[in-house]
């Protein structure tokens, strides 16, 4: 992994954000490296809306590591309805 890329600082050292569930209005905690979380109040899936340079940077896999890169890239696809 590279040491100094400013675009991935929140992926390597996650930060916590509080979001409002669009379904029930409940508070949802989501880390900057999470793709989505389930609202503990109603079960609605809340997605992280933070875009990252991993989508376009040719060094992304090397920078964040292959496992994190693969997880984040796979998680960007819209999941099938449950």
N, CA and C of each residue as an Amber inpcrd file, in Angstrom:
protein
   246
   0.8290000  -1.1890000   0.0000000   0.0000000   0.0000000   0.0000000
   0.8720000   1.2500000   0.0000000   0.3970000   2.2640000  -0.6940000
   1.0860000   3.5500000  -0.6830000   0.8030000   4.2580000   0.6330000
   1.6880000   5.1580000   1.0460000   1.5350000   5.7930000   2.3420000
   0.8350000   7.1430000   2.3430000   0.8750000   7.8950000   1.2910000
   0.4960000   9.2920000   1.3800000  -0.6460000   9.7600000   0.4740000
  -1.4660000   8.9220000  -0.0440000  -2.5450000   9.3610000  -0.9250000
  -3.6420000  10.0350000  -0.0960000  -3.9160000  11.3150000  -0.3270000
  -4.9380000  12.0060000   0.4570000  -6.3560000  11.5630000   0.1070000
  -6.5490000  10.9740000  -1.0430000  -7.8860000  10.5560000  -1.4610000
  -8.4190000   9.3520000  -0.7280000  -7.5620000   8.5800000  -0.1100000
  -8.0060000   7.3600000   0.5560000  -7.8460000   7.4140000   2.0680000
  -7.5710000   8.5590000   2.6150000  -7.3460000   8.6580000   4.0540000
  -8.5590000   8.1530000   4.8450000  -9.7850000   8.4060000   4.3790000
 -10.9750000   7.9440000   5.0980000 -11.2840000   6.4730000   4.8600000
 -10.5900000   5.8520000   3.9240000 -10.7530000   4.4130000   3.7190000
  -9.7860000   3.6320000   4.5880000  -8.5710000   4.1540000   4.7300000
  -7.5650000   3.4620000   5.5440000  -7.7530000   3.7560000   7.0270000
  -8.2200000   4.9400000   7.3750000  -8.5390000   5.3120000   8.7510000
  -9.9840000   5.7990000   8.7480000 -10.9320000   4.8760000   8.8860000
 -12.3410000   5.2260000   8.7410000 -12.8240000   6.2690000   9.7420000
 -13.7360000   7.1070000   9.2790000 -14.3880000   8.0920000  10.1310000
 -15.8680000   7.7170000  10.2340000 -16.4740000   8.0920000  11.3260000
 -17.8710000   7.7710000  11.5810000 -18.7510000   8.9580000  11.2140000
 -19.8380000   8.6870000  10.5230000 -20.8160000   9.7210000  10.1980000
 -22.1920000   9.2510000  10.6570000 -23.0220000  10.1900000  11.0070000
 -24.4000000   9.8900000  11.3670000 -25.2820000  10.3500000  10.2220000
 -26.1370000   9.4550000   9.7600000 -27.0680000   9.7710000   8.6810000
 -28.4810000   9.5230000   9.1840000 -29.4190000  10.1760000   8.5410000
 -30.8210000   9.9800000   8.8590000 -31.3850000   8.9340000   7.8930000
 -32.0510000   7.9310000   8.4350000 -32.6640000   6.9010000   7.6040000
 -33.7950000   7.5390000   6.7980000 -33.7600000   7.4010000   5.4680000
 -34.8130000   7.9990000   4.6500000 -36.1710000   7.3220000   4.8230000
 -36.1900000   6.1290000   5.3850000 -37.4370000   5.3750000   5.5640000
 -38.1630000   5.7730000   6.8460000 -37.4370000   5.7650000   7.9800000
 -38.0920000   5.9880000   9.2730000 -37.6040000   7.2290000  10.0180000
 -36.5210000   7.8330000   9.5220000 -35.9860000   9.0190000  10.1880000
 -35.0460000   8.7210000  11.3370000 -34.7870000   7.4450000  11.5880000
 -33.8810000   7.0520000  12.6610000 -32.4390000   7.4150000  12.3430000
 -31.6340000   7.4830000  13.3780000 -30.2130000   7.7940000  13.2130000
 -29.4490000   6.5200000  12.8670000 -28.6250000   6.6070000  11.8260000
 -27.8370000   5.4660000  11.3690000 -26.3680000   5.8460000  11.3980000
 -25.5440000   5.0010000  12.0120000 -24.1000000   5.2160000  12.0340000
 -23.4840000   4.4970000  10.8500000 -22.6570000   5.2060000  10.0730000
 -21.9970000   4.5980000   8.9240000 -20.5480000   5.0670000   8.8730000
 -19.6370000   4.1300000   8.7370000 -18.2280000   4.4760000   8.6290000
 -17.8850000   4.8010000   7.1870000 -16.8630000   5.6150000   6.9880000
 -16.4750000   6.0630000   5.6500000 -16.0470000   4.9190000   4.7420000
 -15.6880000   3.7710000   5.2990000 -15.3000000   2.6410000   4.4610000
 -16.4110000   1.6080000   4.3130000 -17.6030000   1.9100000   4.8150000
 -18.7600000   1.0370000   4.6310000 -19.4500000   1.3560000   3.3160000
 -19.9520000   0.3470000   2.6520000 -20.7320000   0.5280000   1.4410000
 -22.1650000   0.8700000   1.8310000 -22.7000000   0.1070000   2.7750000
 -24.0690000   0.3150000   3.2320000 -24.2060000  -0.2600000   4.6350000
 -25.2560000   0.1810000   5.3200000 -25.6040000  -0.3620000   6.6340000
 -27.1210000  -0.5040000   6.6960000 -27.5650000  -1.3840000   7.5590000
 -28.9990000  -1.5920000   7.7510000 -29.4460000  -0.7640000   8.9520000
 -30.5250000  -0.0210000   8.7850000 -31.0890000   0.7630000   9.8860000
 -31.5460000  -0.1990000  10.9720000 -31.0990000   0.0300000  12.1920000
 -31.4510000  -0.8720000  13.2910000 -32.9000000  -0.6840000  13.7190000
 -33.5040000   0.3910000  13.3130000 -34.8880000   0.6810000  13.6970000
 -35.9080000   0.0410000  12.7470000 -35.6630000   0.1400000  11.4070000
 -36.6560000  -0.3690000  10.4560000 -36.0970000  -1.3880000   9.4620000
 -34.7610000  -1.5490000   9.4150000 -34.1590000  -2.5190000   8.5130000
 -33.8620000  -2.0050000   7.1150000 -34.1660000  -0.7480000   6.8410000
 -33.9020000  -0.1540000   5.5350000 -32.3920000  -0.0950000   5.2910000
 -31.9510000  -0.3670000   4.0510000 -30.5290000  -0.3140000   3.7200000
 -30.1730000   1.1320000   3.3590000 -29.2320000   1.7020000   4.1070000
 -28.7650000   3.0680000   3.8810000 -27.3840000   2.9760000   3.2530000
 -27.2140000   3.6380000   2.1130000 -25.9540000   3.5810000   1.3860000
 -25.0750000   4.7760000   1.7060000 -23.7810000   4.5380000   1.6940000
 -22.8030000   5.5980000   1.8860000 -22.6840000   6.3580000   0.5680000
 -22.8420000   7.6670000   0.6200000 -22.8310000   8.4550000  -0.6070000
 -21.4880000   9.1110000  -0.8830000 -20.4680000   8.7000000  -0.1830000
 -19.1380000   9.2650000  -0.3850000 -18.4730000   8.5720000  -1.5710000
 -18.1100000   9.3300000  -2.5760000 -17.3880000   8.7790000  -3.7150000
 -15.8960000   8.7950000  -3.3910000 -15.1970000   7.9130000  -3.9850000
 -13.7810000   7.7760000  -3.7050000 -12.9930000   7.7120000  -4.9990000
 -11.7370000   8.0540000  -4.9100000 -10.8570000   7.9880000  -6.0690000
 -10.5750000   6.5560000  -6.5010000 -10.9920000   5.5730000  -5.7110000
 -10.7610000   4.1860000  -6.1290000 -11.4960000   3.8700000  -7.4240000
 -12.5100000   4.6550000  -7.7650000 -13.2800000   4.4340000  -8.9870000
 -12.4810000   4.7610000 -10.2490000 -11.4730000   5.6470000 -10.1430000
 -10.7760000   6.0830000 -11.3580000  -9.2570000   6.0510000 -11.2790000
  -8.6870000   5.9980000 -10.1180000  -7.2290000   6.0630000  -9.9910000
  -6.5790000   4.7270000 -10.3660000  -5.5900000   4.7830000 -11.2370000
  -4.9300000   3.5430000 -11.6620000  -4.0860000   2.9080000 -10.5610000
  -3.8140000   3.6220000  -9.4910000  -3.0350000   3.0930000  -8.3730000
  -3.9180000   2.6680000  -7.1950000  -5.2190000   2.6980000  -7.3650000
  -6.1490000   2.4550000  -6.2660000  -5.9310000   1.1090000  -5.5840000
  -5.7990000   0.0530000  -6.3530000  -5.6400000  -1.2730000  -5.7630000
  -4.3720000  -1.3490000  -4.9250000  -3.3020000  -0.7550000  -5.4150000
  -2.0420000  -0.7220000  -4.6790000  -2.1640000   0.1620000  -3.4320000
  -2.9070000   1.2170000  -3.5500000  -3.0220000   2.2000000  -2.4740000
  -3.8200000   1.6700000  -1.2780000  -4.9950000   1.1170000  -1.5240000
  -5.8510000   0.6690000  -0.4220000  -5.7130000  -0.8160000  -0.1320000
  -5.0410000  -1.5400000  -0.9950000  -4.8910000  -2.9790000  -0.8210000
  -5.9490000  -3.7180000  -1.6260000  -5.5980000  -4.8770000  -2.1210000
  -6.4740000  -5.6240000  -3.0300000  -7.8050000  -6.0080000  -2.3860000
  -7.7810000  -6.4570000  -1.1370000  -9.0180000  -6.8780000  -0.4620000
 -10.0010000  -5.7180000  -0.3260000  -9.5290000  -4.5700000   0.1660000
 -10.3890000  -3.3930000   0.3200000 -10.8670000  -2.9000000  -1.0320000
  -9.9800000  -2.8660000  -1.9990000 -10.3390000  -2.4230000  -3.3490000
 -11.4610000  -3.2970000  -3.9200000 -11.3000000  -4.6090000  -3.8600000
 -12.3070000  -5.5180000  -4.4000000 -13.6440000  -5.3800000  -3.6850000
 -13.6150000  -5.2380000  -2.3670000 -14.8540000  -5.0930000  -1.5860000
 -15.5830000  -3.8090000  -1.9590000 -14.8460000  -2.7150000  -2.0550000
 -15.4700000  -1.4350000  -2.3700000 -15.9790000  -1.3790000  -3.8050000
 -15.2430000  -1.9410000  -4.7270000 -15.6840000  -1.9390000  -6.1210000
 -16.9060000  -2.8430000  -6.3080000 -16.9230000  -3.9860000  -5.6570000
 -18.0700000  -4.8890000  -5.7650000 -19.2990000  -4.2750000  -5.1020000
 -19.0960000  -3.5640000  -4.0190000 -20.1940000  -2.9550000  -3.2740000
 -20.8440000  -1.7830000  -3.9710000 -20.2500000  -1.2550000  -4.9940000
 -20.8220000  -0.1260000  -5.7200000 -21.9360000  -0.5390000  -6.6570000
 -22.0460000  -1.8300000  -6.9230000 -23.1440000  -2.2930000  -7.7680000
 -24.4390000  -2.2490000  -6.9730000 -25.5250000  -1.9650000  -7.6270000
 -26.8190000  -1.9270000  -6.9430000 -27.2630000  -3.3640000  -6.6840000
 -27.4900000  -3.6960000  -5.4050000 -27.8680000  -5.0730000  -5.0720000
 -29.2900000  -5.3760000  -5.5300000 -29.6040000  -6.6620000  -5.7550000
 -30.9690000  -7.0280000  -6.1220000 -31.9290000  -6.7380000  -4.9770000
 -33.1820000  -6.5130000  -5.2730000 -34.1940000  -6.2460000  -4.2390000
 -34.3340000  -7.4550000  -3.3430000 -34.5600000  -7.1760000  -2.0560000
 -34.7110000  -8.2830000  -1.1030000 -36.1720000  -8.5870000  -0.8820000
